[in-house]
Amino acid sequence: MIKFQKVFKRYPGGLEALSNISFSVEKGEMVFVTGPSGAGKSTLLRLILGLEQVTSGNIQVGSYQLKAMPRSDIPHLRQQIGTVFQDHQLLKNKTAAENVALPLLIANFPESEAQRRVRAALSKVGLNGKENYLPEMLSGGEQQRVGIARAMVCRPKIILADEPTGNLDPALSLEIMAVFKQFQEAGVAVLIVTHDAGLISGSNCRVINLDKGRLVSTGEGVASQ
């Protein structure tokens, strides 16, 4: 689902954010990306989303070859990707259901289909009965679940999660990871950027370690220190 092939990303002034990065994430696989600040993790996510372009090499996301992809195809690319953020990025004046429905409104889904998908997405993340709650009425873990439901409501093939448990305690972190696991088991490719070594060590998933833009190791359940 995601394939990096000898990817380099250089910024004006000579800063090399990524250097000769190659890896892949398959359908139904969960992979962690970790490394210190400045390692290139955010750049990696931005490249997958088409927010930036590679300097050399190529990235394949689904059926899209990003280096050769016209800019007009970027919205179609992003419809295949659900993105989850650390700070939820929920609209405070919108209910849980309204927040989840936003991607469907942007994609011009019929109202009846949108409502059906919103109910199903909230049910999937265990928020039945809280459709009309505003974010301030929900716990931190519940807000993150709303964010995950919003990411999944368009039924993407890929989830990108940027520090999704960074503001949660260990128990809630495990709950959120269990939700990601459900989507992985349904065939979704899940790529999670995290500093949480405990979260990684408790998994049997592959880990991509970055440092100063370089891939320093790839293995199972172990983050470099």
C-alpha positions in Angstrom: 0.0 0.0 0.0 2.9 2.3 0.7 6.3 1.9 -0.9 9.4 4.2 -0.6 12.1 3.7 -3.2 15.4 5.4 -2.5 13.7 8.6 -1.4 15.6 11.8 -0.8 14.1 15.1 0.4 16.2 18.2 0.4 15.1 21.6 1.3 16.5 25.0 0.1 19.7 25.7 1.9 20.9 22.1 1.6 19.0 20.5 4.6 18.5 16.8 3.8 15.4 15.8 5.7 15.4 12.2 4.3 18.3 10.4 2.8 17.9 7.2 0.7 14.8 5.9 2.4 13.4 2.6 1.2 10.6 0.6 3.0 7.1 -0.7 2.3 3.9 -1.1 4.3 1.6 -3.9 3.0 -2.2 -4.2 3.1 -3.3 -5.2 6.6 0.0 -4.4 8.2 0.7 -2.1 11.1 4.1 -0.4 11.2 5.6 2.1 13.7 7.9 4.9 12.7 10.1 6.3 15.5 13.2 8.4 16.1 14.3 11.6 17.8 13.1 15.1 16.9 14.4 16.1 13.5 14.7 12.5 12.4 12.4 13.1 9.4 9.2 11.6 10.6 6.9 14.6 9.8 8.5 15.0 6.4 7.8 11.3 5.7 4.1 11.8 6.5 3.9 15.0 4.4 5.4 13.2 1.4 2.8 10.4 1.7 0.0 12.9 1.8 1.3 14.8 -1.2 1.9 17.9 0.8 5.5 17.9 -0.4 7.4 16.3 -3.3 10.4 14.1 -3.2 13.7 15.5 -4.4 14.6 12.1 -5.9 13.4 8.5 -5.7 9.7 7.6 -5.7 6.8 6.9 -3.4 3.9 4.7 -4.3 0.7 5.0 -2.3 -2.0 2.5 -3.5 -2.0 2.8 -7.3 -0.5 6.3 -7.3 3.2 7.0 -8.2 3.6 10.3 -6.4 6.6 11.6 -8.3 4.7 11.5 -11.6 1.3 12.3 -10.2 -0.4 15.5 -11.5 -1.5 17.9 -8.7 -5.1 17.4 -9.8 -5.0 13.8 -8.5 -3.9 14.8 -5.0 -7.5 15.0 -3.7 -8.2 11.5 -5.0 -5.0 10.3 -3.3 -6.1 11.7 0.1 -9.4 10.0 -0.1 -7.5 6.8 0.3 -5.8 8.0 3.4 -7.3 8.6 6.9 -5.2 10.8 9.1 -5.2 10.8 12.9 -3.5 13.6 14.9 -2.3 13.9 18.5 -4.5 16.8 19.4 -7.7 15.4 17.7 -8.3 18.7 15.8 -12.0 18.5 16.5 -14.3 21.5 15.9 -15.4 22.5 19.4 -18.8 23.8 18.2 -19.6 20.6 16.4 -21.0 17.4 17.8 -19.1 14.1 17.6 -21.3 13.1 14.6 -20.8 16.4 12.9 -17.1 16.2 13.3 -17.0 12.7 11.9 -19.2 13.7 8.9 -16.9 16.5 7.7 -14.9 14.4 5.2 -18.2 13.1 3.8 -19.5 16.7 3.3 -16.3 17.6 1.5 -16.7 14.6 -0.7 -20.4 15.5 -1.4 -21.8 12.2 -0.1 -25.7 12.1 -0.1 -27.0 12.9 3.4 -28.6 9.6 4.0 -25.4 7.7 3.1 -23.4 10.1 5.2 -25.5 9.6 8.3 -25.3 5.8 7.9 -21.5 5.9 7.6 -21.2 8.3 10.6 -23.3 6.0 12.8 -21.3 2.9 11.7 -17.9 4.7 12.3 -18.9 5.9 15.8 -20.2 2.4 16.6 -16.9 0.9 15.4 -14.9 3.0 17.9 -17.3 2.3 20.8 -19.1 5.7 20.9 -22.7 4.6 20.5 -25.0 7.0 22.3 -22.5 9.9 22.2 -23.3 11.1 18.6 -24.6 14.5 19.9 -21.9 15.1 22.5 -19.7 18.2 22.0 -15.9 17.6 22.3 -15.8 19.3 25.7 -18.3 16.6 27.0 -16.0 13.8 26.0 -12.8 12.4 27.7 -9.5 12.7 26.0 -9.7 9.1 24.9 -13.2 9.5 23.5 -12.1 12.6 21.6 -9.3 10.6 20.0 -11.9 7.9 19.1 -13.9 10.6 17.3 -10.8 11.6 15.4 -10.2 7.9 14.4 -13.9 7.6 13.4 -13.5 10.7 11.2 -10.4 9.3 9.6 -12.2 6.0 8.8 -15.6 7.3 7.7 -14.5 7.4 4.0 -13.2 3.9 4.3 -9.6 4.6 3.4 -7.1 1.9 2.6 -4.4 3.5 4.7 -4.3 5.2 8.2 -1.5 7.6 9.0 -1.4 8.4 12.8 0.9 11.1 14.1 1.5 10.5 17.9 -2.1 9.4 18.3 -1.5 8.5 22.0 0.8 11.3 22.9 -1.7 13.0 25.3 -3.2 9.8 26.7 -2.4 7.7 29.8 -1.1 4.2 29.3 -4.6 2.6 29.7 -6.2 4.8 27.2 -3.3 4.4 24.8 -3.9 0.6 24.8 -7.6 1.2 24.1 -6.7 3.4 21.1 -4.2 0.8 19.8 -6.9 -1.8 20.1 -9.1 0.3 17.8 -6.2 0.6 15.2 -5.8 -3.2 15.5 -9.4 -3.7 14.5 -8.9 -1.7 11.3 -5.6 -3.5 10.6 -7.4 -6.8 10.8 -9.9 -5.6 8.3 -7.1 -5.1 5.8 -6.2 -1.4 6.3 -2.5 -0.5 6.2 -1.7 1.4 9.4 1.5 3.6 9.8 1.9 5.1 13.3 4.5 7.8 14.2 5.3 7.6 17.9 7.9 8.2 20.6 6.1 5.8 23.0 8.7 3.0 23.4 6.3 1.1 25.7 3.6 1.1 23.1 6.0 -0.2 20.5 7.6 -2.9 22.8 4.1 -4.3 23.5 3.4 -4.9 19.9 4.6 -7.5 17.4 4.7 -4.9 14.7 7.6 -3.8 12.5 9.4 -0.7 13.6 11.1 1.8 11.3 13.8 3.8 13.2 14.9 7.1 11.6 17.8 9.3 12.7 18.8 12.5 11.0 16.9 11.6 7.9 18.3 8.1 7.6 16.8 4.7 8.2 19.0 3.2 10.9 17.0 0.0 11.6 13.9 -1.9 10.9 12.7 -4.7 13.1 9.9 -5.9 15.4 8.7 -4.2 18.5 12.0 -2.4 19.4 12.7 1.3 19.2 16.2 2.7 19.1 17.1 4.9 22.0 
